[in-house]
């Protein structure tokens, strides 16, 4: 009993997991467990709660508002990226992407499967939520693949694997949140070991670091699908599009705009043109314009006018001084201001027309597609921030009970040094991925374990585990966990929307080759750190 009381900090995790498995809401479970164990700490006088004092919890409000105030622009990007992804999905743009890719590549061996993998990558990068992406891809892609006589196991494996790519493909919600948490952990850990000026790590750095490993992973998926199609053509047959010749013009018109949107969002962050929040705003506006065009049979003129207006505004803002509070305003200045004003009005008009068209479009469950988009975006955003606040309560209680020191002693005391500590952390996160979603793991586990890893220094005194590299490793590790039978979240989501002729055994067997690919790529990134760190260094000059 005394040993149990002495380790209340470690007891918090199994209690929280049991409650979550019983179906209690995540945010309330984390906050409730934190408060409960704070009271127990005060009763048994442990750690900062010695003397029965709960005043340590007063730091909670400052902790939450300090991380979510107006200076933290990263978290503001979360609801904007969520809105962008939901808009692309609910408006049917994602389905158009799949159909377009299938028409272009369908005649090739494994072409439909390759199309599903690429579209899954784009959709996963837009939403970042495993469940939403897998369910959407399952509903859109699986019936099409089965109708085309694709092997059930291969089909489910492609969909489940591509649906989890949001853990590693930027710009994704996972990398945004992971970047914010790791950045704070990195700065704190380095200052604790006397490094008072650590190089800052931004979400843009993590996006750049994850891009190459993510593309390598997708490339490995594509090569596997192509190999299966060549070796066993009956498992991934070529798809003959019904009708005469494919009209590539209309197909490209459906394919290019969403691709340009994702490239614009990611490129603006990678090249330092925009912050993640600004890029998310661009993505949200672009998604609205695409949805407005997709959901209406009317002319695309409003969307085209909005895009031209936006380009004109950006050009003039970057190249001319448009301030009205200048000593002298020349005729050229007046003309520039008038042009920008007209362009801005055109942009607003195009956006308003797009929103109106989305509002007029109907769904089976909602009176309007716009209502469905806003409801889903609000639900997902509130879920993220509620879990974030609950995790802060949990982490504060854990630290108050001495958990931070317990974790530090455990990892630093492991035989084998830092690399064994890293392997242990990855194993723990992998196992937790069977029971917890990425939000709980990133918000709860990462702030506890990451500082220990960042405290290890190399021979030259610099940090041993680069934060960008560690973020990529963690993303790949979580993705592998979500795919691994029998508890992988992605498999459960796919099972829920798969037709009856697709058994659970088909899903489990189909995902095994993709899990093997995941493990190989994870090993490559562990061994070849430059795969994750070269692009951020190159972009930084």
N, C-alpha and C positions, 0 to 999 in steps of 0.2 A: 504493500500500500504506500509506504514511504517513497519507494522508487517511482511509483506511478505519479505521486504528487510532485516529486522533484522534476519530472519530465512532462509537465502539463503542456509545455510548448509543442512537443512532438505529438502529443495526444490530440491536438487540434486537427491535424490532417485526417486521421481515420474517422473522427467524429463528423467532420465536414463531408467527407466522401460518402459515408453511410447515409447521411441526411439527403445528399444530392441524389443518391441512388433510390431513395424512397420517394423522390419526386418533388421535394421542396424547392421553391424558387432559388436560383443561384445567388442573387444579390442579397436576399434576406437571410439565406443560410450562412453566407460568409460573414455578414455583419452580426448576425445573432450568435454564431459561434465565437466571434471575437469578443463580444460583450459578455457572454457567459463565462468564458475563460478569464476575462479581466476580473470579474467578480470572484471567481475561484482563486485567482492569484492574490487578490486582496484578502480573502478569507484565510488562505494558507501562507500569506506574507512571502510571496516569491518575487524576485527581481525588483523591478521598479514599483511593484505594487506592495512592497514590504511596508508594514505598519498599517495595513488596511486602507491605504490611500489610493483612490482612483483618479487623482488629479492628473496622472500621466495621460489620461484620455483627452485632456483639454487640448493636447497638441493635435488632435484629430482634425479640428476645424481649420486650423492654420495649414495643416498638411494638405487637406483637400483643396482649399481655395488657393493655396500656394502653387499647386500643380495645375490648377484649372483656371487661373486668372487670365487676364487679357494678354499677358506676355507669352503664354503658351499657345502659339498659333497652330501647332501640330494637331492638337486635339480638336480644334475647330474644323480641320479638314475631314474628320471622321464622318459627320452627318452629310457633308457635301459629297464625299465619295460614295457613301451609301445611297444617296439620292440618285447619283449618276448610274450606278449599277442597277438599281431597282427600275429606273426609267427605261434603260436599255432592255431589260428583261421583260417587263410588263407590257411594253409597247410592241413587242414582236420583232424588234431589231435583231435580237439574238437568233431567233428562228430564221430570219432572212439571211443572216450570216451563214448558218448551217446549210440552208438550201443553195445558196450561191456557191459555197465551197464544194458541196456535193456535185453540183452541175459541172464545175470546172475539173475536179479531180476524180469524179465518180467512175469514169471509164478506165482509170489506171488500176492496177492490182492493189487492193487494199485502199483505194482512193477514198471511199466513204469513211472508213475507219480513221484515216489520216485527217480528213476534214473534221470529224468529230473531235479528235484530239486537239487540233488547232483552235477550233471554235471554243472548246472547253477551256483552253488556256486563256483566250481573250475574255470569256465570260467570267472565269474565276478571278482573273486579274481585276475585272471591273467591280465585282461584288465582294470577293474576299471571304465570303461565308460559305463554308463547306456544304452545309445542308442545303442552302438555297441553290447553289450551283449544281450539285449532284441531282437534286430533285428536278430542276429545270432541264438539265441535259437528259435525264432519264425519261421525262415526259416527251421531249422533243425528238431525241435521237434514237432511243431504244426501239420504238415501234418501226421506225424507218429502217434500221439495221436488220431487224428480224424479218421484215417484209422483203428485204434484199437478199435473204438467205444467208446472212452472216451467222457464224457460229455464236451460240448464246454465251458461251464462256468468254470468248474474245470480246464480244460486244459489251458485256457488263464490265469486264476489266478495263476497257478503254474509257468507258463513261466514268467509272469510279475514280480511276487514276487522274484523268484530265479534270475532273471536278474538284480535286484537292490541290490543283496547281496554284490556287490563290494563296497558299502558304508561302510561296517562293517567287511567284511572278509579279513584278511591279506593274502598275501602281495598285497595290492591294491593301485592304484594311489591316490585315495581319501585320504587314511590314511597317505600316504607319504606327500602330500601337506598340509593336515590338521595338521600333526605333526610338520612340519617346521613352519607354521604360528602360531600355538598355543605355540610352544616353545619360539619364539621371543616375543609374547604377554605376556607370563607368566613371563619371566625374567624382561621385562620392567615394568610390573605392580608391581611385588614384590619389585623392587628397589625403585619405587615411594612411597611405604609405609614403607621404611626403612629396608627392608630385602635385605641386600647387598650380601648375599651368598645363593640364593635359590638353591634347589636341581635341577640339570639339568634334562630336560625331552627329551628323544631321540625318534626317530621314532620306534626303537626297543621296547621301553617301551609301546608305543601306540599300536604296533602290538600285544604285549603280552596282553595288556588290552582288546583289541577287540576280541581276539581269543575265549575266553570262552563265552561271550555274543553272538558272531556270531554263534558258534556251538549250543548253546542253542536255538537260533532262528531257525536254520536249523532243529534241532531236533523237534521243535514245528511244523514246516511245515510238516515234515515227519509223525508225529503222527496224524495230521489233515488229511492228504491224506490217511493214513492207516485206520482211523476211518470212513471216507467216503466210502472207499472200502469195509469195513466190514458191515456197516449199509445199504449202497445202492450199491450193487455190480455192478449194471448196469451202474453206473456212472464212475467206474474205474475198468473195467474187467481185469482179468488175460490175458496176451498176450501169445498165443501159438506160439512159433517160428516155422516157416515153415521148413520142413525137419526132419531129424532124431534127434539123440541126439546132444546136444550142445558140441562142442569141446572146453573144458575149457582151454586147453593149449594155442591155438592161441588167445582166448579171453583175457586171463590174460596177454599175451605178448603185446596186444594193450592197456590194462588198466594200468599195473604197471609202465611203463616208465614215462608217464606224471605225475602220482601221485608221483613218487619218485622225479621228478624234482621240483614240488611245495613244497614237504616236505623238500627237500634240501635247497631251497631258504629261506623258512620261518624258518626252524630250524637253519640255519647258522646265521640268524639275532637274533633270540630269545636267543640262547645260547652264543652269543657274539663272535662267530667264525669269522664273517664277518660283515662289515658295510653294510647298505642298498645298497650303490653303488656297493660294491664288490659282494653282493648277487645278485643284478640285473644283473651284468656281468655274473655270473654263470648261471642265468636263461636264459639270451640271448643266450649264447653258447649252453646250453642244448636244447633250443628250436630249434636252427639251426640243431643240430644233429638229433633231433626227426623228424624235417621236411624233412631233407635229406633222412632219412630212409623211411618216409611215402610216399614221392612223387616219389619213384623209386622202380622198381621191382628187382633191382640188390641186390647183397649181402649186408648185414649189417656190414660186416667186417670193413669198414672205421670208422663207428660210434663206434664200439666196441674197435677198436685200439685207437681212440681218448679218449674214457673214461678211458681205462687202462693207457694210457700215462698221462692223467690228474691226476689220482690217484697216480701214481708213483712220479710225480713232486711234488704234495702236500706233500706226505709222506717224501720225501727226504728234502724238504725245511723246514719242521717242525722239523725234527730230526737230521739234519746234518748242519755243517757250510760249505757252498758252496762258500764262498768268494774267489776270485782269488788273492786279494791283501793281502794275509797273508804272514807272515815272512817265514813260512815253509809249503810246500804242500807235504803231505805224499802220498804214493801209494794209500792208501784208499781214500784220498781226490780226487785223479785223477780218480779213478774208479767211485766214486760217481758223479763227474762232467760229465763223459762220459755217465753214465746211465741216468742222468737227461737230458742231451743234446739229446740223442736218444729218450727219452720219449717225450720231447718237440717237436721234429721233427715229431714224430708219431701223437701227438695231433694236430699239425698244419695241417698235411696231411689229417687227418680225417675230420677236420673242413672245409678245402678247398674243399675236395670231396663233402661234404654235401652242401656247398654253390653252387658248380657247378651243382649238381643235382637239387637244388631249381631253379637255373637259367634256366635249360633246361625244367623244367615243365612249361606248358602253361596254360593260363586262357582265358576266353571268352573276357575279356576287356583289358587285358595287354599281351604283348608279353612274359612275364615271371612271374612266381609266385614271384620270388625275387624282380622284379620291383614293383609288387603290394604291397609287404610287405614294402619295403623301402618307397614307395610313401605314403602309409597310415600312417606309423610310423612318417615320416617327417611332414605330415600334422597335425597329432594329437599333436606332440611335439611342433611345431611352434605355434599352437593354444593355448596350455597351457602357453607358455612363453609370447606370445603376450598379452594374457589376464592378465597375471601377471604384465607386464609393464603398461598396461592401468589402472589396479587397483591401482598401486602405484601413478599414476598421480591423480586419483580420490580421493584416501585416503589423499594425501598430500593437495589437495585443500580443502577437507572437514575439515581437521585439521586447515588449515590456516584461514578458516571462523569461527573457534570456535566450530566446530561440536563435537570435542572430549569432551569438557567441557559440551556441551548440553546433550550428551548421558550420561555422568557421573552424571550430576544433575538429569536427568530423572530416571535412575535406582536406584540411592542411595536415591532419594526422594520418591520412591514408598512405600505405606503403606504395612507392612508385612515383610519388610526386604529383606535379600539376596535371600530367596527362591522364593519370588514373582518376584524379578528381574530375576532369572534364568528362571522361567516359562514364563515371558514376552519375554525374548530373544528367547526361544524355539518356542514360538508362532509366533514371527516375522519371524524367519527363516523358520518355517513351511509354512507360507503364501507366503514368497518370493520363496519357492520351487515350487510354481505353475507357476511362471513366469521366474525364473532364473535357470540356470544349477548350479551344485555344484561348478564349478570353480569360477563363479561370486560371489557366496555366501561366499565361503571360503576365496577368495582373498580380497573381499570388506567388507563384513559384519563382519566376524570374527575378523579382527584386530581392528575394532571399538568397538565391544561389549565385546569381551573376556577380555580385560584388566580391565574392570569394575568388572567383576565377580571374577577375580583373586585378586582384591584389598581387597575383604572381607576376614577377618581373623577369625579363631575360637577362643575359649576361651584360648587356649594355645599359641596363636600368630601365629600358622601355617596357611597356606592357607586353606580356608573353602572348596572350590571346587577344588579337585585334578585335575590337567590338563589331566591326562590319563582318568579318569572317565568322565570329561567333553567332551573329544574327542569322547568317545564311545557314550555318550548321543547325541551329535550333529550328529554323523553318523547315529544312529538309527532314529533320528528325521527327517533328510533329506530323508532317505530311505522311511519313512512313507509318507512324503509329495509327493515324486515322484510316490507313488502308489495310492494316494487318489483321487477318482473321484470328480468332472469331469475334473480337470485340471492336473492330474498327468502325468508327462512326459513319464513315462514308458508305460502308456496306449495308448498314441498317437503313440509311436514307434511301439507297437504291432499292433495297428489298421492298420498301413501302410503296414504291411507284411501279415496280416491275410487274409485268403480266404474270398470270398464274403458271404459264408453261415454263417460266424461268424460275428454277428452284434456288434455294439458299446455297445448296451445294455448287450449282453453276456459278454463282457469284463468288463464292470462296475460291473455287478452282481457277476461275478466270483472272482473279487479281494476283495470284501467286507470282507469275512472271514479272508483273509490274512492281511488286514489292522487291523482287530480286534486283530489278533495274534501279529502284530507289536506293537500295543498300550499296550497290556498286557506285552510284554517283555520289552518295554521302561519303563513301570511302575515298573517292577521288578528291573531293573538296577538302577532306581532313588531311590528306597527304599533300595535295598541291594547293597551298593557301593562296597563291597568286591568282587562281581562278576567280576568287571572290574579292581580292584586294587590288588587282591590277587596274580595272576600269575606274574605280574611285580616284586612284593616284593619277591616272592619265587625265581625267577630267579636271582634277585640281591643278594640273600643270606641274 
